[in-house]
Amino acid sequence: MGVEENSSGTVTTDVADVTGTTATAEAVVAEEVTTLAAGTVVYPIAPGYRVNVRRGPGTQYGIVRTLPYGMSVPVYCQKPGERVTGPYGTSNVWDNIANGQFVADAYVHTGSDGYIAPRCD
């Protein structure tokens, strides 16, 4: 858990899965929550962070992919899991951003310290 730097100097964080639209960090900060045409709300990942998307709600789960800087993600449901500290505090809430893909809520600007979506089954 925490921040990692790889051999190329890129900083990544131990977080989970995401699907969404790409934008610059400035655009993400300016537009905190976006609604896509289909009515899906997306939330920005903390500016300056590349977040690992994981197969489950904890860093012990495998990494599916790493989100690029400036990414926004949908939150379909949320699940309790490993406690993670990030730019938005410390939380055990993990956000499901796609089928089998989770990111730590502590890296997603949802505007809440609690649940903002239904609990995942």
Secondary structure, DSSP 8 states (H G I E B T S, - for coil): --EEE-TTS-EEES-------B--HHHHHHSSSEE-TTS-EEEEB-TT-EEEEESSSSTTS-EEEE--TTBEEE--EEEEEEEEEETTEEEEEEEEEETTEEEEGGGB--S-SS--S-B--
